Amino acid sequence: MDVVAVEEPLEVRIGGVSLTVTMRSPGHDFELVHGLLYAEGVIAAAADVARMRYCPGAVPDLAAGGKPSTSANSYNVLDLDLSEGVRLSRRARAVLTTSACGVCGTPAIADLVAAELPDLHDDPVTVSAASVAALPERLRASQKVFGLTGGVHAAAWCTPRGHPELVREDVGRHNAVDKVIGWALLQGHLPGRGRVLAVSGRASYELVQKAVRAGIPVLVAVSAPSSLAVDLADAAGLTLVAFTRQGRFTAYTHVHRIVD
């Protein structure tokens, strides 16, 4: 017997109008959508979402010989209503976002850089080098789905001492981060001053953007960063650490936050 990670589409609608489709691991979908909309600048607070619910979607109806039924609930369609006075601040995108990329289909490169991104330069948090080096193993210990399948990414909301307080897993690394940030938004923990975001994969541009947007001053990645990720982290005041493995790491930006 072999266990494989589940990957299914999630369609996000606002007021019945399709906004986007993302490929994700089912679970914590409300957190995922809150985190996604927050990162995209659609909402600025949890209160901006008035209600959210699963909707029926076209799924095979076994009782009808496998023909699609639009009355069955697949739990793969989420419809939400924005609170009164909240308007879409960006052009909605109706694209297929695969589990490999969190910004595919964004209409223009300029849309990737949100003018309202927080400035993290003044966040005084410090993290010990030993805590940074230990983060991957602490994260790995909480990756239950990865332990079964070897096929999902993880993101963690961590204390400055490097202890994961919340871990989410998903086939998409950006989805895992959105679930963590969505949880923090719903819990009233944003901006994430004094916190560390740890990710099991590489530090891509979109993950740095999500961390900065959430006000998290330190991002620790197990794998490599991209040049654009380093540039954005440097400009925004984010401490970016990557290649964190086997007791070693490389700090790229704002290394003054790493002590000892």
Number of C-alpha atoms within 10 A of each C-alpha: 3 5 11 13 16 15 16 15 18 23 22 22 20 17 12 12 12 17 16 17 19 22 22 26 21 18 13 16 21 18 21 25 23 28 29 22 18 22 24 22 17 20 21 15 15 18 13 18 19 12 11 17 11 18 19 16 18 15 16 15 14 10 7 9 8 10 12 14 15 14 12 14 14 15 18 22 20 21 19 20 16 18 14 9 6 15 11 12 10 10 11 16 14 16 15 15 20 16 19 13 16 21 17 12 14 17 13 8 9 9 13 14 13 13 8 8 17 17 15 21 14 9 17 11 15 20 21 14 17 15 18 26 22 18 26 21 14 15 22 14 11 17 21 15 19 19 13 13 13 13 16 26 21 28 29 29 25 21 16 18 17 25 17 19 9 15 21 27 29 28 23 25 27 28 31 28 31 29 28 25 34 28 23 21 22 16 10 12 14 17 18 21 17 17 23 27 25 27 29 23 21 17 27 21 20 21 25 26 22 22 25 25 24 23 22 26 31 33 23 28 27 20 17 15 22 12 12 14 17 21 14 19 25 17 13 22 20 28 26 24 27 24 19 22 17 10 14 13 18 17 15 16 20 19 16 12 17 18 11 7
